[in-house]
Amino acid sequence: MPEPKTFHMTPDEFRRHGRAVVDWIADYYERIESFPVLSQVKPGEIRASLPPRPPDVGEPFDSVLADLENLILPGITHWQSPNFFAYFPANASGPAILGDLLSSGLGVQGMLWSTSPACTELETHVLDWLVEMLGLPQKFLSSTEGGGVIQDTASSAVLCALLAARERAIHSAPTQEKWNGKLVVYTSAQAHSSIEKAVKIAGMGSENLRLIEVDENFAMRPEALLRQIEADRQAGLTPCFACATVGTTSSNAMDPIREIGCICRENKIWLHVDAAMSGTAALCPEFRWIQDGVEFADSYCFNPHKWMFTNFDCSCFYVADRAALVRTLSILPEYLRNQATDSGAVIDYRDWHIPLGRRFRSLKLWFVIRHYGIEGLQFHIRRHVELTQQFAHWVKEDRRFELAAPAPLNLVCFRHKSGDEANQQIMDRLNRNGDLYLTHTKLNGKLTLRFCVGQTNTEARHVAQAWKRIQEEAESLQS
Ligand SMILES: Cc1ncc(COP(=O)(O)O)c(C=O)c1O
């Protein structure tokens, strides 16, 4: 009797197709520079190329892979291109991709320690490694009252920090009254929109979010923060949470954490430090000045999925008092009870973030750290900063352009002196042409170009070519 059809991919088919996929990815990286960095398709174009109905009968894997090449690839913006200088990077690397593949292969759902002890313990271990690697305070180590967890994004991390801060404020209040629309949140006018979003989601009221004024370098003014806190107290409100940024999205400004931290400590305000992209620079001791004062932080976050060669998603979130976080997010229905949890001897990371289920994300991070070693990671971060500084130098030397903000690490904010229209034109032409991809912001009301070096395979020749192309576009403006 013939075997009944299972519809599954057999192990042998999986091996064959798996090799083809790995080959496809390796080939993709080899030819990545041949694609326009920014996808050139029009809205709806990709969907129009797809069959309107799903297949009734399963299709050969080879034809699915062929469609990836022919139908999907045109709609890809090539974040991994060495000519990608837009936004902040979301870089990836061989070891990260393979670690992620293994995570998929194991198919672990690590909501509890007991649902895969290695998933929890490797995560705790790697996050402890990172405390040392980045020179973060010891209070973030799992052996203390604090500890770290991998979240999907920095946006989720700041939301969890805010919820824990609110819980702490309510907990320590003499009555529940204080919560009633009276808790106030502080961040700089240049902070990432995820803070505003967290306030929205937490239902704390956008009228209770204070965007503190910044100095000429776009960093938060601590004296303005203090003034605002005092005014809020006088108005009968309760200062609750502040977020300082190490490397703002617009211009890579560094908030003075030490001064902000002193103010927060005196006023019993939870301080969260958002180092989403720039935190990775602290791998190099010479860049650790960016987080001076981080010992004042109640929580801290940085994204290896931005600049640390670990593909999306992977955001490391640390707290100094994990009890505050767990008290905020913990629930224990009967169906999740187990001996290990009841013993209190293990970490159940489901209590450290919003979703219950969780992927084995630490695997890719572990692969990256073991593959590159601290030496390899430092080498590439230093190289990116060096290339950026070279670019900033070229901008300064060209009298048609000006720097719009200091460039402390790997982002240059610059503009053509002829004004917004000229800058818009330069950017649009470059992006349409596809040679490179850069994006913009507004600083002091003026359209500003952002050039961020953080792609895994970006080398000196890519940066030099990008500058040449920018100059060419500037030239054609004048003609
Ligand atoms: C400073 C800063 N904070 C937070 C975020 C949000 O990151 P995520 O996409 O991980 O939520 C970003 C994104 O660029 C950022 O630059």
The ligand as an SDF file (V2000), in Angstrom:
LIG
                    3D

 16 16  0  0  0  0  0  0  0  0999 V2000
   16.8930   56.6500   20.0660 C   0  0  0  0  0  0  0  0  0  0  0  0
   15.8790   55.6320   19.6330 C   0  0  0  0  0  0  0  0  0  0  0  0
   15.0410   55.1120   20.5390 N   0  0  0  0  0  0  0  0  0  0  0  0
   14.1210   54.2140   20.2000 C   0  0  0  0  0  0  0  0  0  0  0  0
   13.9990   53.7760   18.9040 C   0  0  0  0  0  0  0  0  0  0  0  0
   12.9430   52.7620   18.5720 C   0  0  0  0  0  0  0  0  0  0  0  0
   13.5340   51.5460   18.2530 O   0  0  0  0  0  0  0  0  0  0  0  0
   12.6920   50.2370   18.0320 P   0  0  0  0  0  0  0  0  0  0  0  0
   12.4320   50.1400   16.5790 O   0  0  0  0  0  0  0  0  0  0  0  0
   13.5830   49.1310   18.5330 O   0  0  0  0  0  0  0  0  0  0  0  0
   11.4540   50.3490   18.8340 O   0  0  0  0  0  0  0  0  0  0  0  0
   14.8350   54.2790   17.9160 C   0  0  0  0  0  0  0  0  0  0  0  0
   14.7120   53.8540   16.5080 C   0  0  0  0  0  0  0  0  0  0  0  0
   15.4040   54.2820   15.6360 O   0  0  0  0  0  0  0  0  0  0  0  0
   15.8050   55.2300   18.2940 C   0  0  0  0  0  0  0  0  0  0  0  0
   16.6240   55.7710   17.3950 O   0  0  0  0  0  0  0  0  0  0  0  0
  1  2  1  0
  2  3  1  0
  2 15  2  0
  3  4  2  0
  4  5  1  0
  5  6  1  0
  5 12  2  0
  6  7  1  0
  7  8  1  0
  8  9  2  0
  8 10  1  0
  8 11  1  0
 12 13  1  0
 12 15  1  0
 13 14  2  0
 15 16  1  0
M  END
$$$$
